[in-house]
Amino acid sequence: MNRLYWQTLGEGSRDIVLLHGWGLNAEVWRYIVERWTPHFRLHLIDLPGYGRSQDFGALSLQQMTDAVLAQAPQSAVWIGWSLGGLVASQAALSAPDRVDALITVASSPCFAAHDSWPGIRPDVLQGFQHQLSEDFQRTVERFLALQTLGSESARQDARMLKSMVLDLPIPPVEVLSSGLDILNHQDITAQMQSLTLPFLRIYGALDGLVPRKIAPLLDERWPQSRSAIIPKASHAPFISHPDAFCTLINDFLREQNLM
């Protein structure tokens, strides 16, 4: 059986599963870990095929979710960033009794723009897929630059994200391509309406990949959930604005009696 890279840290009794975004790995959370280890038991995971979880090929969203659920605690708060937000959301749909609360960060139930839905233009995602086979490193660097564009610390944040990719094993092209395929085609908006568990959605006001326009649209479609927008943040608010990010989550979990 293939196993994920999985590291557990922290002193608290409440489990938190942390899921990263496309092309990256669990190291993205290192800059907020120290804030949370005194209060929680953190589970840092490299998603299937990414980072140190190399024993996986291209998987569907459900297959990725099943792989994480197979090793996850029986009860935990799930926090997912970007593509990881889709995986965390699918976990809440597949095993709601195991998800104490769901928190998505700069994520969307449908990343691709269509009709009046704001998001990433499908031709942009298709372009990245095409370029992967020609120049892997440059394609990933371009995508990372998009994730930090607009924030006051964009260059520093982009360098940080780039180092996290290059310091660990590079995901196979087929894994990266299937991840982009999920971002381009997956839409779980309708299914998510049935969720009744505590649900917080966090956005960056300057995010060019998951526009803040999505927040009020989902406020209306998912009245059981709550949204928060971090000013001056882009697609990686936990890196550019860690204090504001952690305060939002701490306050939410405290309100839910989960902290």
C-alpha positions in Angstrom: 0.0 0.0 0.0 1.3 3.4 -0.9 1.7 5.7 2.0 1.8 9.5 2.2 4.5 11.6 3.9 2.9 12.5 7.2 4.3 14.4 10.1 2.5 15.1 13.4 3.5 18.0 15.6 2.1 19.8 18.6 0.9 19.4 22.1 -2.9 20.0 21.9 -5.7 17.5 22.0 -7.4 18.8 18.9 -6.2 17.4 15.6 -5.8 19.6 12.5 -5.2 18.2 9.1 -3.3 20.7 6.8 -3.4 20.3 3.0 -1.2 22.3 0.6 -1.9 23.5 -3.0 -0.9 22.4 -6.5 2.8 21.8 -7.1 3.9 22.3 -3.5 4.1 20.3 -0.3 3.5 20.5 3.5 6.5 22.9 4.0 4.1 25.8 3.0 2.7 25.6 6.6 6.1 25.9 8.4 5.6 29.6 8.9 2.5 29.2 11.1 3.3 25.9 12.8 5.0 27.6 15.8 1.8 29.6 16.4 -0.3 26.5 16.6 1.8 23.6 18.1 1.1 24.8 21.7 -2.7 24.5 21.1 -3.2 21.7 18.5 -1.9 18.4 17.2 -1.0 19.3 13.6 -0.8 16.8 10.7 1.4 18.0 7.9 0.9 16.0 4.7 2.3 15.9 1.2 -0.6 15.2 -1.1 -0.3 12.0 -3.2 2.4 12.4 -5.8 3.7 15.7 -4.4 6.8 16.4 -2.3 7.8 13.3 -0.3 4.7 11.3 -1.3 6.2 10.1 -4.5 4.7 6.6 -4.6 1.5 7.8 -6.4 0.6 8.4 -10.0 -2.1 10.7 -11.4 -5.2 10.5 -9.2 -8.7 11.9 -9.4 -10.0 14.2 -6.6 -11.8 11.4 -4.9 -8.8 9.1 -5.1 -6.6 11.8 -3.5 -9.2 12.3 -0.8 -9.4 8.6 -0.1 -5.6 8.4 0.3 -5.6 11.2 2.9 -8.6 9.8 4.7 -7.0 6.4 5.0 -4.3 7.9 7.2 -6.1 10.8 8.8 -7.4 10.9 12.5 -10.9 9.7 13.0 -11.9 13.2 14.0 -10.1 16.4 13.0 -10.4 20.0 11.8 -9.5 20.0 8.1 -7.7 23.1 6.6 -7.0 23.1 2.8 -5.3 25.7 0.7 -6.2 26.1 -3.0 -6.2 22.5 -4.5 -6.0 21.3 -0.9 -9.2 23.1 -0.2 -10.9 20.9 -2.8 -9.5 17.8 -1.2 -10.6 18.9 2.3 -14.0 19.7 1.0 -14.3 16.3 -0.7 -13.3 14.7 2.6 -16.2 16.6 4.3 -18.6 15.3 1.7 -17.2 11.7 1.8 -16.8 11.4 5.6 -18.7 14.3 7.4 -18.6 12.4 10.7 -14.8 12.6 10.7 -14.6 16.4 9.9 -15.1 18.6 13.1 -14.8 21.7 11.0 -13.8 22.6 7.4 -11.7 25.6 6.6 -10.8 26.4 3.0 -8.1 29.0 2.1 -7.9 30.8 -1.2 -9.9 27.9 -2.6 -13.1 27.4 -4.7 -15.5 24.6 -5.4 -15.0 25.5 -9.1 -11.6 27.1 -10.0 -12.3 27.6 -13.7 -14.2 30.7 -14.8 -17.4 30.1 -16.8 -20.5 32.2 -17.6 -20.8 34.6 -14.7 -18.6 32.6 -12.4 -15.3 34.2 -11.5 -12.1 32.2 -11.6 -9.2 31.2 -13.7 -9.7 31.2 -17.4 -9.8 27.6 -18.7 -7.3 28.5 -21.5 -4.8 29.7 -18.9 -5.0 26.3 -17.1 -4.8 24.4 -20.4 -1.7 26.5 -21.3 0.0 25.5 -18.1 -0.7 21.9 -18.9 0.8 22.2 -22.3 3.9 24.0 -21.1 4.6 21.4 -18.3 6.0 18.9 -20.7 8.2 21.6 -22.4 9.7 23.4 -19.5 8.6 22.1 -16.1 10.5 24.4 -13.8 9.6 27.6 -15.7 5.9 26.6 -15.8 5.8 26.0 -12.0 7.6 29.2 -11.3 5.1 31.2 -13.4 2.2 29.6 -11.5 3.9 30.4 -8.1 4.4 34.0 -9.3 0.6 34.2 -10.0 -0.1 33.0 -6.5 1.7 36.0 -4.8 0.9 38.7 -7.4 -0.5 41.8 -5.8 0.6 41.4 -2.2 3.1 43.8 -0.7 5.5 41.0 -0.1 5.0 39.3 -3.5 8.7 38.8 -4.4 9.6 37.5 -1.0 6.6 35.2 -0.9 7.3 33.9 -4.4 10.9 33.1 -3.5 9.7 31.3 -0.4 7.2 29.2 -2.4 9.8 28.4 -5.0 12.3 27.2 -2.4 9.7 24.8 -1.0 9.3 23.3 -4.5 12.9 23.0 -5.4 14.2 21.8 -2.0 12.1 18.6 -2.2 11.5 15.9 -4.9 9.8 17.4 -8.0 6.3 15.9 -8.7 6.1 13.9 -11.9 4.6 15.8 -14.9 1.6 13.5 -14.9 0.8 14.3 -11.3 1.0 18.0 -11.9 -1.0 17.7 -15.1 -3.8 15.7 -13.4 -3.9 18.4 -10.6 -4.4 21.1 -13.2 -7.1 18.9 -14.8 -8.9 18.8 -11.4 -8.7 22.6 -11.2 -9.9 23.0 -14.7 -12.9 20.6 -14.6 -14.0 19.9 -11.0 -17.1 21.6 -9.7 -18.5 20.5 -6.3 -20.6 23.7 -5.7 -24.0 21.9 -5.7 -22.8 19.0 -3.5 -21.4 21.4 -0.9 -24.8 22.9 -0.2 -25.7 19.8 1.9 -22.9 20.3 4.4 -24.0 21.3 7.9 -20.7 21.1 9.8 -18.8 24.3 10.8 -17.4 25.8 7.6 -15.1 28.9 7.2 -13.8 30.2 3.8 -10.8 32.5 3.8 -9.9 34.7 0.8 -7.2 37.1 -0.1 -8.5 40.5 -1.3 -5.9 40.7 -4.1 -6.0 37.0 -5.1 -5.8 36.7 -8.9 -6.6 33.0 -9.0 -9.6 32.8 -6.6 -11.2 36.3 -6.9 -12.8 37.7 -3.8 -16.0 38.0 -5.9 -16.5 34.3 -5.2 -17.1 35.1 -1.5 -20.5 36.8 -1.7 -21.7 34.3 -4.4 -21.0 31.4 -2.0 -22.4 33.3 1.0 -25.7 33.2 -0.9 -25.4 29.6 -2.1 -24.0 28.2 1.1 -25.7 30.2 3.9 -24.5 27.6 6.4 -20.9 28.7 5.8 -19.0 31.9 6.7 -16.5 33.9 4.6 -13.6 36.2 5.6 -11.4 38.3 3.3 -7.9 39.3 4.4 -7.0 42.8 3.1 -3.9 43.2 1.0 -3.4 39.4 0.8 -3.1 37.4 -2.4 -3.3 33.7 -2.9 -1.1 32.7 0.0 -2.5 34.7 3.0 -0.9 32.4 5.6 2.5 33.4 4.3 2.0 37.1 3.6 -0.3 37.8 6.6 0.2 34.9 9.1 -1.0 36.9 12.2 -4.3 37.9 10.6 -4.7 34.4 9.2 -4.2 32.6 12.5 -6.4 35.0 14.4 -9.3 34.4 12.0 -9.0 30.6 12.4 -8.4 30.7 16.2 -11.5 32.9 16.7 -13.6 30.6 14.5 -12.5 27.5 16.3 -13.1 29.1 19.6 -16.6 30.1 18.6 -17.2 26.4 17.6 -15.8 25.2 21.0 -13.0 23.5 19.0 -10.1 25.3 20.7 
